[in-house]
Amino acid sequence: MHQNTGDQKLQIKEPPTTIWGMLSNLGPSMILSASIVGSGELIMTTTLGAQAGFVALWIIVLSCLVKVCVQLEFGKHAIYSGETAITSLNRLPGLKIFRIHWSIWIWFIVQLVIVLQYGGIADAISQAGGVALPALPAWSWIVAAGLTTALLVAIGYYELIQGVSVGLIAIFTFFTIVCVAMLHSTPFSITTSDLVEGFSFQLPRAALGAAVAAFGLTGVGATEIITYPYWCLEKGYAAFTGPFEKTEEWTNRAKGWIRVMYWDSVLSMVIYTVVTMAFYVLGAAVLHGQGEVPGGVGMILTLSEIYTETAGSQVMMLYIIGAIVVLYSTLFSGTAAWTRLFSDFWAQIENVDYNDANNWKKKIAILGIGIPIAWTVTGLLMTEIPVVLVMAGGIANAILLFVVIYAAFIFRYKYLTESLKPTVIYDIILWISFISIAGVGILALSKLF
């Protein structure tokens, strides 16, 4: 299970012991957050709020909280084994078809559905662009999103663009939280009874589909969890730890970098939980109160009401720019993640080393062009139902969570070395995550059959 490479030994680094040292080594979860905000928070969370009102707020909070332990297991496995996610899945016990583990084939099928979700996000960008510059045809925005994403991902300018995207998202989400505060001076003011209703653990049957999709998309979804090991590896956590050794020095390094990874995941969880609640509350207070649910070609204009009703019509253009930023960030960071996932999948089919630098660069370049073409075509062909497309991706993600909890169980109870085993309290929380995720996955399946 453990890779022992000379290159990895050359990069060994002692983990930080101070809070500032840990904070300066965060990053992988922040990258995930860039893809979470667009489709999950802006579209699906506000849609659920519009459909259900405050009564489903508990679903949103639960979604953000329960999946982080499973994310930690994937990250932990990457750190101590040095393996990528698809490579790790292919080592799981069980049936293989054409040398590929059954869990990877399920992942692959789900990704084909998520291409539809990304087509819906691309169409949402065209709607926002149509408001900003109505003289340009809607298709031009979808094509522009696809071309720029392909160019940036294929040639590898990831760090700079991601940093800018995360910064812009931070500004937009700060504006969202301010709008929640401003609700107090509007007819849509939030009351204590609204919040109590939000945690009454009820759910209208009519909002079940949106709730399942929101659970799959908000917080870290199944695809983001599977993606997380790649960012942990590229950040250097595994290389800094070094290849597995039965020594106290290795164990201490591994525990130290796993602790940094815990900080990375938990702090990110706090941020996206607050932001997600803000989006949901705006949807429940403003849209549900007026009986409006986002959908079809008017989705972006409907969503804009959560801002114009609280901050005034003069913020419309600011909202439109922000919407384009967060939606594009999802497309960009998601595509960057897909290039890694699919190149790893490709390597497993060819039975070659994913970590071979020349092979990796070639596959990233090919996929960096091919994947945006796929969702661009989807967005151009299916321009009437972006919310439905995003919901389909959310339900698919919820189903994929079954694979994720199965893999996390194996990582924790079959592969984890004895010296790194966590506390009983951690295991209890992990099992709460397993049970909660499995329950929502069953609901997702019930929506299909």
Secondary structure by P-SEA (a helix, b strand, c coil): cccccaaaaaabbbbbccaaaaaaaccaaaaaaaaaaacccccaaaaaaaaccccaaaaaaaaaccaaaaaaaaaaaaaaccccaaaaaaaccccccccccaaaaaaaaaaaaaaaaaaaaaaaaaaaaaaacccccaaaaaaaaaaaaaaaaaacccaaaaaaaaaaaaaaaaaaaaaaaacccccccccaaaaaaaacccccccaaaaaaaaaacccccaaaaaaaaaaaaaaccccccccccccaaaaaaaaaaaaaaaaaaaaaaaaaaaaaaaaaaaaaaccccccccccccaaaaaaaccccccccccaaaaaaaaaaaaaaaaaaaaaaaaaaaaaaaaaaaacccccaaaaaaaaaaaaaaaaaaaaaaaaaaccccaaaaaaaaaaaaaaaaaaaaaaaaaaccccccccccccaaaaaaaaaaaaaaaaaaaaaaaacc
